[in-house]
Amino acid sequence: MRTCLECSEKLVGREDKKFCSDSCRNAYNNKINKDSNNYMRNVNNKLRKNYRILSELNVDGKSKATRDKMINKGFDFDFFTNILQTKTGNTYYFLYDQGYRSLDNDYYMLVKKEI
């Protein structure tokens, strides 16, 4: 006799069936993935927040902002999606299509990559 992996109810139907319902399947998978889902959710939330801040500060596609202004809005410099090293040696940090690079005196150049 086969039983549901979540609630142990008797299974009726296909031979390879593991759950009695979609809600049991979802509950089982949510328990298994709870830790990794929480971490991923937190990282994705930080990436989204950083992206919104850059989009708000960089309306025209190219602008400058101070480090303090970015931090006061909640920007976290530890979270970005990729790094671009230019031929001239400049390093840009990107959150999808919104990027920034460090300038002198705690200023940052904000850019938007044309896709």
C-alpha positions as CSV (number, residue, x, y, z in Angstrom):
1,M,0.0,0.0,0.0
2,R,1.3,3.4,-1.0
3,T,0.8,6.5,1.1
4,C,1.1,10.3,0.6
5,L,4.5,11.5,1.6
6,E,3.0,14.5,3.4
7,C,-0.1,13.3,5.2
8,S,0.2,9.5,4.9
9,E,-3.2,9.1,3.4
10,K,-3.7,6.1,1.1
11,L,-2.9,6.8,-2.5
12,V,-5.3,5.9,-5.3
13,G,-4.5,6.3,-8.9
14,R,-1.3,6.2,-10.9
15,E,1.5,3.8,-9.8
16,D,4.1,6.6,-9.5
17,K,1.8,9.0,-7.5
18,K,3.5,10.4,-4.4
19,F,0.9,12.8,-3.0
20,C,-2.8,12.7,-2.5
21,S,-3.4,16.3,-3.5
22,D,-1.7,19.5,-4.8
23,S,-1.8,21.0,-1.4
24,C,0.1,18.0,0.1
25,R,2.7,18.2,-2.7
26,N,3.2,21.9,-2.1
27,A,3.4,21.6,1.6
28,Y,6.0,18.8,1.3
29,N,8.1,20.7,-1.1
30,N,7.9,23.9,0.9
31,K,9.2,22.1,4.0
32,I,12.1,20.6,2.1
33,N,13.1,23.9,0.4
34,K,12.4,26.2,3.3
35,D,16.0,27.1,4.2
36,S,17.2,27.7,0.7
37,N,14.0,29.5,-0.2
38,N,14.4,31.9,2.7
39,Y,18.0,32.7,1.7
40,M,17.1,33.1,-2.0
41,R,14.1,35.3,-1.1
42,N,16.3,37.5,1.1
43,V,18.9,37.9,-1.6
44,N,16.4,38.6,-4.3
45,N,14.7,41.2,-2.1
46,K,18.0,43.0,-1.7
47,L,18.7,42.9,-5.4
48,R,15.2,44.3,-6.2
49,K,15.7,47.0,-3.6
50,N,19.1,48.0,-5.0
51,Y,17.6,48.0,-8.6
52,R,14.7,50.3,-7.5
53,I,17.2,52.7,-5.9
54,L,19.4,52.9,-8.9
55,S,16.4,53.3,-11.2
56,E,15.1,56.1,-9.0
57,L,18.5,57.9,-8.9
58,N,19.3,57.3,-12.6
59,V,16.2,58.5,-14.5
60,D,18.1,59.9,-17.5
61,G,20.3,56.8,-18.0
62,K,23.5,58.5,-16.8
63,S,23.9,60.5,-13.6
64,K,25.9,60.8,-10.4
65,A,25.0,60.2,-6.8
66,T,26.9,60.3,-3.5
67,R,27.6,57.1,-1.5
68,D,25.7,58.7,1.4
69,K,22.6,59.3,-0.7
70,M,22.6,55.7,-1.9
71,I,23.1,54.3,1.6
72,N,20.4,56.5,3.1
73,K,17.9,55.1,0.6
74,G,18.9,51.6,1.7
75,F,21.4,50.6,-1.0
76,D,23.6,47.6,-0.1
77,F,26.9,47.6,-2.1
78,D,27.4,43.9,-1.4
79,F,24.5,42.8,-3.7
80,F,24.8,43.1,-7.5
81,T,24.2,40.7,-10.4
82,N,27.4,41.1,-12.4
83,I,30.7,43.1,-12.9
84,L,31.9,44.7,-16.1
85,Q,35.6,45.6,-16.6
86,T,36.0,48.1,-19.4
87,K,39.0,48.3,-21.7
88,T,40.0,51.5,-19.9
89,G,40.2,49.7,-16.6
90,N,37.0,51.0,-15.1
91,T,34.9,48.5,-13.0
92,Y,31.1,48.7,-13.2
93,Y,28.8,46.8,-10.9
94,F,25.4,46.0,-12.4
95,L,22.0,45.1,-11.2
96,Y,20.6,43.8,-14.4
97,D,20.7,46.8,-16.7
98,Q,21.4,49.5,-14.0
99,G,25.1,49.9,-13.1
100,Y,27.4,52.1,-11.1
101,R,31.1,52.7,-10.7
102,S,33.1,54.5,-8.0
103,L,34.4,58.0,-8.7
104,D,36.4,60.4,-6.5
105,N,35.1,61.9,-3.3
106,D,32.5,59.2,-2.6
107,Y,30.6,59.9,-5.8
108,Y,29.3,57.1,-8.1
109,M,28.6,57.3,-11.8
110,L,25.2,55.6,-12.5
111,V,24.6,54.2,-15.9
112,K,21.9,52.2,-17.7
113,K,23.0,49.5,-20.1
114,E,21.2,49.6,-23.4
115,I,19.7,46.3,-24.2
